[in-house]
């Protein structure tokens, strides 16, 4: 009977039951390979850009806490987390675009223009309607970008570069260069400064956006193929052809 290493088969004379027995020599020959694999994985982790950025962040945090003790106060930590959540929501939107090999330079201008459109309803209707109008305006502006890129076949870099200037100019024109403040709109203030079970509202919104941005595409077959699998070298994905192929 041929038995693969690192095991040998020993048969008990009394019971006639084969029992596997480890071969120490074979185990000794395998241990250096597994050790080398572990070292390789550790080396990849330590030399990765994510690990380096994390180390730099920790160093900055330690130096900042020593030079400015107020940095570790609760109010400052909440403000940092709140600001990071708002930036993170923009990063999520940009990530989905980059996954398919495109780019969107008009994110900032789209946000400002949508907010200015919503601000025009300030004092005319409730702040809930203002929020809805802002969201609808942002969705329509994004749809405009999508139509220009997909229907008219304009490169995303050039299309969003143009809409960045267009949306930014229109926002400046509508606002006359003035800052829009909504101190009398409690729901607007709650979205920026409110808390839910001790967690800042922007952080909760970021968590919801994160789940929607990655869970929904991952559960939808065509979206999952177009976003996460089988990207062509040019960065574009022929979703219809891939769907028929499978």
C-alpha positions in Angstrom: 0.0 0.0 0.0 1.4 3.4 -1.0 1.0 6.1 1.6 1.8 9.7 0.9 4.2 11.5 3.3 4.2 12.9 5.9 2.1 10.0 7.2 2.8 6.3 7.6 0.2 3.6 8.2 0.7 1.3 11.1 -1.7 -1.7 11.5 -2.5 -2.9 15.0 -2.0 -6.7 15.2 -4.7 -7.2 17.7 -7.5 -5.1 16.2 -6.5 -5.0 12.6 -7.3 -1.2 12.4 -5.0 1.0 10.3 -3.8 4.0 12.3 -2.1 7.1 10.8 1.2 8.0 12.3 3.0 11.2 11.6 6.4 11.1 10.0 8.7 13.5 11.9 11.2 13.6 9.1 8.6 14.7 6.6 7.2 17.3 9.0 10.7 18.8 9.4 11.0 19.1 5.7 7.7 20.9 5.4 8.1 23.3 8.3 10.7 25.6 6.6 8.4 26.0 3.6 5.4 27.0 5.7 7.6 29.3 7.8 8.9 31.0 4.6 5.3 31.5 3.4 4.4 33.1 6.6 7.4 35.4 6.4 6.4 36.3 2.8 2.9 37.2 3.9 4.2 39.3 6.8 6.6 41.1 4.4 3.8 41.9 2.0 1.7 43.3 4.9 4.5 45.4 6.3 5.6 46.8 2.9 2.0 47.5 1.7 1.0 51.2 1.2 -2.0 50.7 3.5 0.2 49.6 6.4 2.7 52.5 5.8 -0.2 55.0 5.8 -1.6 53.5 9.0 1.8 53.8 10.7 2.2 57.5 9.5 -1.3 58.2 10.8 -0.4 56.7 14.2 2.8 58.8 14.4 0.9 62.0 13.5 -1.7 61.1 16.1 0.9 60.5 18.8 2.8 63.7 18.0 -0.4 65.7 17.8 -1.6 64.4 21.2 1.7 65.3 22.8 2.0 68.8 21.4 -1.8 69.6 21.7 -3.5 67.7 24.5 -6.9 69.0 23.4 -6.5 66.7 20.4 -7.7 63.7 22.5 -10.7 65.5 23.9 -14.1 64.0 23.1 -15.4 67.0 21.2 -12.4 67.2 19.0 -12.5 63.4 18.2 -16.2 63.7 17.3 -15.5 66.6 15.0 -12.6 64.6 13.3 -14.9 61.6 12.8 -17.7 63.7 11.5 -15.5 65.5 9.0 -13.9 62.2 7.9 -17.4 60.6 7.4 -18.4 63.5 5.0 -15.1 63.1 3.1 -15.6 59.3 3.1 -19.0 59.6 1.4 -17.3 61.4 -1.5 -14.6 58.7 -1.6 -17.3 56.0 -1.9 -18.8 57.7 -4.9 -15.4 58.2 -6.5 -14.5 54.5 -5.8 -17.4 53.1 -7.7 -16.5 55.3 -10.7 -12.8 54.3 -10.6 -13.7 50.6 -10.3 -14.9 50.6 -13.9 -11.9 52.6 -15.2 -13.6 56.0 -15.3 -13.1 59.3 -13.3 -15.4 62.0 -12.1 -13.8 65.5 -11.6 -17.2 67.2 -11.0 -18.0 65.8 -7.6 -17.3 69.0 -5.7 -19.1 71.2 -8.2 -22.1 68.9 -8.3 -22.4 69.0 -4.5 -22.2 72.8 -4.4 -24.6 73.3 -7.3 -27.2 70.9 -5.7 -26.9 72.7 -2.4 -27.4 76.0 -4.1 -30.5 74.8 -5.8 -31.9 73.5 -2.5 -31.0 76.8 -0.8 -33.3 78.7 -3.2 -36.2 77.1 -1.4 -35.0 78.4 2.0 -37.8 80.4 3.6 -40.3 79.4 0.9 -41.0 75.8 2.0 -40.0 73.4 4.8 -36.4 72.2 5.2 -37.5 68.7 4.5 -38.5 69.8 1.0 -35.2 71.6 0.7 -33.3 68.4 1.5 -35.4 66.4 -1.0 -34.8 69.0 -3.7 -31.1 68.9 -3.0 -30.9 65.2 -3.4 -33.0 65.2 -6.6 -30.8 68.0 -8.1 -27.7 66.0 -7.3 -29.1 62.9 -8.9 -30.1 64.8 -12.0 -26.7 66.3 -12.3 -25.1 62.9 -12.0 -27.5 61.6 -14.6 -26.5 64.4 -17.0 -22.8 63.3 -16.6 -23.8 59.7 -17.3 -25.7 60.5 -20.4 -22.9 62.6 -21.8 -20.4 59.8 -21.2 -22.4 56.8 -22.2 -24.7 58.1 -24.9 -22.5 60.7 -26.6 -19.3 58.6 -26.0 -17.4 61.5 -24.4 -14.4 60.4 -22.3 -15.2 60.7 -18.6 -12.1 62.9 -18.0 -13.1 65.5 -20.6 -16.9 65.3 -19.8 -16.5 65.8 -16.0 -13.9 68.4 -16.5 -16.4 70.4 -18.5 -19.3 69.8 -16.1 -17.1 70.8 -13.2 -16.6 74.2 -14.7 -20.3 74.4 -15.8 -21.8 73.4 -12.5 -19.3 75.5 -10.5 -20.1 78.6 -12.7 -23.9 78.1 -12.4 -23.6 77.7 -8.6 -21.6 80.9 -8.4 -24.1 82.7 -10.6 -27.1 81.6 -8.6 -25.5 82.4 -5.2 -23.9 85.6 -6.4 -20.8 84.5 -4.6 -22.5 84.6 -1.2 -22.4 81.9 1.5 -25.7 80.2 2.2 -26.4 79.6 5.9 -29.3 77.6 7.2 -29.3 78.4 10.9 -33.1 78.4 11.0 -33.4 75.0 9.3 -33.3 72.4 12.2 -33.2 69.3 9.9 -30.2 70.7 8.0 -28.4 71.3 11.3 -29.3 67.9 12.6 -27.9 66.2 9.5 -24.5 67.9 10.1 -24.4 68.2 13.9 -27.0 65.7 15.2 -26.3 62.4 17.0 -28.0 59.0 16.8 -27.4 56.9 19.9 -24.2 58.9 20.6 -23.0 58.5 17.0 -22.7 61.6 14.7 -25.3 61.6 12.0 -22.7 61.8 9.2 -21.1 58.6 10.5 -24.4 56.8 10.3 -25.0 58.1 6.8 -21.5 57.0 5.8 -22.3 53.5 7.1 -25.5 53.4 5.1 -23.8 54.7 2.0 -21.0 52.1 2.4 -23.5 49.2 2.6 -25.5 50.5 -0.3 -22.4 51.2 -2.5 -20.9 47.7 -2.1 -23.7 45.4 -0.9 -26.2 46.2 -3.6 -23.8 45.9 -6.6 -22.4 42.7 -5.1 -25.9 41.2 -4.8 -26.9 42.2 -8.4 -25.4 39.8 -10.9 -24.8 42.3 -13.8 -23.6 45.1 -11.5 -21.2 42.6 -9.8 -19.7 41.6 -13.0 -19.3 45.1 -14.3 -17.8 46.5 -11.1 -15.8 43.7 -9.6 -15.0 41.2 -12.3 -13.7 40.9 -15.9 -12.6 44.5 -16.5 -11.1 44.9 -19.9 -7.6 46.3 -20.2 -8.9 49.6 -21.3 -11.0 49.8 -18.1 -14.3 49.5 -19.8 -16.6 46.5 -19.3 -19.0 45.0 -21.9 -21.6 43.9 -19.4 -24.0 42.6 -22.0 -21.4 40.3 -23.7 -20.2 39.0 -20.3 -23.8 38.3 -19.2 -24.6 36.3 -22.3 -21.3 34.4 -22.0 -22.3 33.2 -18.5 
